[in-house]
Amino acid sequence: MGVRHLSEINFIQDVFSFAEDVTIIIFGYSRLGMRLCDELISQAKRNVYFCDNSVNKIGQIYRNVLVLSVEHSVRVAAKKAYFICSLFHENSMKKQLLDLGVASETIFSAPTILIEEEKLEMQREKGCRKEKFQFEVDIAMHCNLKCKSCHHFSPLAEKEVTDFHVFRNDFERLANLFGEDVDRIYLLGGEPLLNSDISIYLGTARKSFLNATIELITNGILLSKMSAFFWNCCKENRIKISVTKYPIKMDYLEIEAMCKAKGVEFEFFGSAVNDKHMSYYPLDTEGNQNVKENFYSCNMANKCITLKNGILYPCVLPANIIHFNRYFGKSLNVSEKDGVNIYEAKSKDEILDFLSKPIPFCRYCNVKRRTYDNRWEQSRLEIEEWT
């Protein structure tokens, strides 16, 4: 179920060969979507809208172009053509449109020339230091859902939580190094609500970073069982609860209402509309992949920066590969060159420089074989899920 590409040389002319009453809808209020919008607006005047699944983006305006919800976009005009602007999620976005009754012949991908420009920009950013720093930390390694191919390897992990004293010291050290330059922190897992002392971790995180956005990423299964102390801690420390929707028996609207009733900020992580899909990030256990190519084409490198036991890693895989190694008896090696020790680093600049460069562990990732938007399943704990 692919998405059609227009002529790469004359794609603008192809777009405008549609009748003048055809409305163009750009699915994906992203930098790629903005690139296409710029091209369309520079060529001629025509009705153009964005649509997006993120509730935070709906209602925004870019160059006088309004961002609609996907459901609203279906009703906005009788004649329309959709352009899907995503590097990794075309298939699920097309399926969503088809499920809403959009005709397949009216759905296109962004032109390849713009996609390639966006990939080059993404690669350039991998090698750049971040102006605003964000990081994530697992506060429980294990999980109560055990998703297939989880790149935190939580289905393989033993019951384990991050040592509180290590957590506190690490946060205090990062606060000393980065101060107000940390703008977002993700507390996750595994399933973080399996950490029985989670409230103490939340308060400690806020004490270290007074103004950062702190998000607790959870599947939400245990939220209804959490104590009043937990809810008060979330409210007082301005912790945002971000719930990932899974195709399981859960009343997510009830969960959203419960959080709001407790006075706690809430959002769906990823999508408020679509259930969770799975990404497949296969490992090359022999370590024969090209380190540099992998780093600069990876969607996680220097983005999903992970803190573990005083070490910052450019992504989550080297931080958590220990669970894979233990369970399957493998020896994918993590060396001191794969992470930066926050206690030995002399400055934030030293840390940011390290995170913007390839690491030896990149040789274990088969980035070219990664797939996205796979049907969600629970793990069977088979090595093929990760290799």
N, C-alpha and C positions, 0 to 999 in steps of 0.2 A: 504494500500500500504506500507507494512513493508519492512525492509531491512534485508536480510538474515545474520545470524551469522554463522561463521565457528565453527568447533569443538574447544572447549575452551582449551582442554588439548594438542591437536596436531595441533593447528592452523597453525603453521609455516610449518609443514610437509604438511598440506593440501594446503597451498599456493604454495609450491614448487612441489606439485604433478601435477600442471599445466605443460604443455610443456615448455621447456626452452625458447622458443621464445615468451612467454607471458610476456608482460610488466606490471609491477605493478604500478598503479597510486594512490597515497594517496591524496584524496580530503580533503583539510584542512591543511594549513600550520600553525599548532597550536602546542601546547605542546603535545596534544594527538597524532597528526600526527607524531611528532618527536619521540614519544615513539614507534610507530609502525615502523617507519623508522629504529630506532636503532635495533629493533628485526630482521627486514628483513636483514639489512646489516651484523649483527653479525652471521647470519646463513649461508649465501652463497652469491655469486655474481650473480646479476640479474639486468636487466634494471629496474630502479625505478625512478619515477618522483613524485613531488608534483604538485597539481593544486589548485588554489585558486581564489576567486572573487575579492580580494583586489588588486587594482592596485599598492599599496605600497609594496606588497609582491612578485609580479610577477618579476622574474629575480633574486631573491635572491637564495643563494645556502646553503644547509645544508648537511654536510658530503659528499660533491661532488654530491648531489642530487639537481637538478634544479627545481625551482618553475615556472610552466607554468600557463597561463590563462586556464580556463576551456575549452574554445573553441579550443585553440591550442592542449590541451591534447587529444581531440577526434581524431586529425589527426596524432598524434605522432607515432602510431604503428597500424598495422593491428589487432594484437591479444593483448588484454589487459584486466586486471581486476581492477576494482575500489574499493577502501576501503574508506568509508565515515567516517571521524574522526571529529565528533561534538557531544557534549553532548546535544544540544538543537535543532539542525536544520537538522536532518537527512532527514525528509520528503521533505522539500523544495529542499535540495541538490540532492536527488534522482530524484525528478521531473525535475530538471534542466538537469540532465544527460539524462533522458528519452526523454525530448524535443529535445535534441541534437542528438538523434538517437542511444544512447547507449543501448545495449540489457540488459534487467532487470536481466538476469541470470549471468551477469558479474559484478553485483554491490553487494558489501558486506558492512557490518558495521565493524568497528574496533572490535577486540575480546573483549568480556565482561570483561576479566581479566584486560585489559589495561584501559577500561572505568572506572572500579571500582578504579583502582589505581589513575586515573586522578581525580575522585570525591573526594577521600581521600585527595589528594593534594590540591584541591580547598577548602575543609573544613579546612585544616590546615592553609591555607592562610587567611581565614576569621578571625582567632584568632591572626594574626600577624600584627604588626604595619608596615605601609608602609614606605619604604625608600624614595620614591618620592610621593608627595601628589598631588592628583587631586580632583577637586570638580566641581559641576554644580550649576547653579542658574537660576531660571525662571525669565526673565525680563518682560514677559507678561503672565498672567495666562490663558487667553482665546485664542481661536484658530479659524481660518477660514476654517478648514477641519472637525473638530469634529469626530475623529476616534473612532470607537467602542472599548470599553474596555480600553481606554487610561489610563495608570497607573499614569499619571499626573492629571487625572480627569478634563482635560481642557474642554471637552464638557459640563461639569456641572458648570464650573466657571463663575462668573459674569465678566463683562469687568473690568479688573484690571491690573495694572502694578506695578512692584516693585518700591517703593518710592526711588527716586534718592539719597536723603541724607542718607537713610539707606544703600543703595547699596555702596555708596562712603565710608561711615564709616566702613562698614563691610570689604570691600576690604583693606582699610588701616590697619585695625586691623590684618587681616590675613597676610598681608605683613610683619607686625612687628613680628608676631609670627613665620612665616614659611620662609620668605625671599626667597632665591633661591631654596628651597626645594619644591616649587610648580612648577610642570612641565607641567600641562595641566589644562585648565579651559574651561568648556562648558557653553555657554550662550544660553539659549533655552526657551521653554515654554511648553504648549501653543505655540503660534506662535510669536517669538520675534519681527518680523517686524511690528507687530501691535502696538508696543510701538513707538509712534511718536517721542520720544526723544532718540531713540536708539543710535544715533551717540555719544551722550554725555556719555552714559554708556560704549561704546566701548573704547573711549579715556581714561576714568577713569580706566577701567580694565587694560589697557596697562601701564598706569602711575604707578599703584601699583605693577605690575609684568612685569618687563622689558624683561625678557627672557623666560617666560612661553609660551607654545603654547596655543593660545586662539582661540577657534572654535565657530563660530556662526551657530547653528543647526537650519535649516529652511526648510519649504516645498517648498520654492522658488517662490510661487505664486505671491508675491508682489515685487520680485526683479527688474523687469523691470520698476516699478514705483518709485524706490528709487531715491533720489536726488543726485546731483553731490557731495554735502557735505558728504553724506553717503559713497559714493564710495571712495572719497579722505580719509575719516576717516579710512575706512577698509585698504586702501593701506598704509597710513602713519603709522598706528598702527599694521601692520602685522597681521590682523585678517583673519583667514582662514574661508571661507564660505563653510559649509558642507550641501549639499542638500540631503534630503531624497526623493527617488523616490517613487511615489504613482501611482496606476493604474488609473490615471486621464488624461484628455487631456492637456498635457504639453509637450513642446519641450525641453527636458532636455539637448540635445546637444547644442541648442541655448543658454540656460542658462549658460552652461559651457563656451561656446565661449564668451559670454558677460562678465563673470567674468574675464576671461583671458585678454580680450581686455582692461578691466579697470585696469589691473595690480594687481589683487587681487588673492591670492592663493585660489584654488578651489579643492574640492573633493566630491565624493558622500558619504554620511554617511551610513555605513552599507554595501551596495553593489552597484557597478556601473552597474550590470547586472540585478539583480532581483528587481522587484517592492516590495514595502513595504508589509510585512505580519504583522499580529497582534498576540500579545501574550495575553493570558487570565490568569490573576492573581486573582483568586477568593478570596474574603474576607469572613471570618467567623465573621459575625457581633456580635455573642455572645462572641467571644474572648476565645474559648475553645481549641485552638491549642497549641502544645508544643513549647514554646519559644525557647529553646536551639536547638532543632532539626531543627526548621524553619530557624534560623539564619545561622547555619552552612551548610545547604543545599540550601540556597537561592543564586541565581545568581546575586542579586543586593546588598546584604548586604556588607558593608565595601568596596563597589566598586562604586556604584552610589551615592556617598556622596553629600548631598544636603545642600546648604546654604539658609537659609530663616530668615530674621529679626534677625540677630545676633546669630542664632542657627545653628549648624551643626548636621545633622541627618545621620545615617548610610545608609539610602536609601531615595528615593523620597516619599514613601507612607505616613509616618507620617507628612512630611512637607506639603503635599497637601490634606490630608484627609478632611480638613475643607470644601472643595468644595462638596465632597460626603455627608458629614453630613448635610450641609445646604440644598442641593437639595432634599435629600430623608428623611430629618427629623430624622437622626440617631445620635448616640452619641458615636462613636468610640473614645475612650479617648486618648489624647496625653498629657502625663505628663512631668514634668521637667526631669524625668529620661529617656525620649526618645531621648533627644538631649543634646548637650553640648554647654553652653553659651560661646561664644568666648571672651567675655569681662570679665567673671569671671574666665576662665581658666588661670592658671599661666604660662603655657608653651605649646609648640606644643606637647611634649611628653604626657602631660595629655590628650590632645585632641585625639591623636592617640590611646592611651590606651582605651579611652572610645569607640571610633568607632569600635574597634576590639572585642567588647563584645555584646552579645544579649541585646535587649532592651525590655521593657514590651510590646510595640506595636506589637512585633512579634507574639503575641497570636492571632492577628486578621487575619493573613495570612494563607491560606490553600495551602501551598507550594506543597503538594503532588498532588493536582488537577490541577496544572498549565499546560497549553498547549501552544505550540509554533507553528509558521508557519501557523496560521489560516488565512483564506481568509480575505483580508482587506474589511471593510465595514464602512460606516458612522454610527454614533451612532443614535439609536432611543431614547436615554435617558431613558432606562429601567434599573432598578436596577439589573436585572439578568446579565447584561453585566459585572458587577463587583462583583457578589456574587455567 
